Amino acid sequence: MKGTSKITMFDRIMMAISFAEENEPETALAILEADERKSKKNRPGATIEKRPSNRPTMRV
């Protein structure tokens, strides 16, 4: 039986919690830091430009 080998963000967090509970904080931090570096690398840049407000104004 073939399973998926992809580890999700939830799985990484749960692994880090397990290591932290067993008094291995360095390993837990290493797991979380590796995940942060990976996620920051894949994030696209902020290229969306904000549009000016074109809402009509109410005149009394």
N, C-alpha and C positions, 0 to 999 in steps of 0.2 A: 504494500500500500504506500502510495506516494503522498507525503504531506508537504505543506508549505514551509519554507525555511525563513520566511520573512518575519522579522520581529517588529511588532507594532510599538507605538509610543507607550501604550498602556502596559505592554509586556516589559518594556525597559523600566518604567516607573516601579512596577511591582518587583522586578529584580532588585532595583536599588533599595526599596523598602526592606526586602528580605535580608540583604547584606547589612543594612543599617541596624536592623533588629538584632543581628548576631554580632554586634560590636565590631563591624568592619566598615567604618565610615569612609575610609580612603577608597575602598572598592566601590562603594555606593556613589561617591562623588565622581569617580572616574567614569562610571556607567552613564551618569547624567550629563557630564561634560562632553563625552563623546557624542551623545545624542544632540546636544546643542550645536556643536560644530557642524554636524551633518545637516541639521535642519537650516542653519543659517546659510550654508553653501547653496542650497537649492531654492532659496527664497528670491523671487524676482525683485528688481528695483522698483522704487516708487516713481512710476512714470505717468501716473494719472494726473492730469492738470485739473485744478478746480475751476468750475465754470463760474462766471460772474452771476450775481443774483439777478434774475430776469423777472422776478415776480412783480406784478403790477402794484402800484401804490394806491391807496384809497384816498380820494379827495372828498372833503366835506364841503 
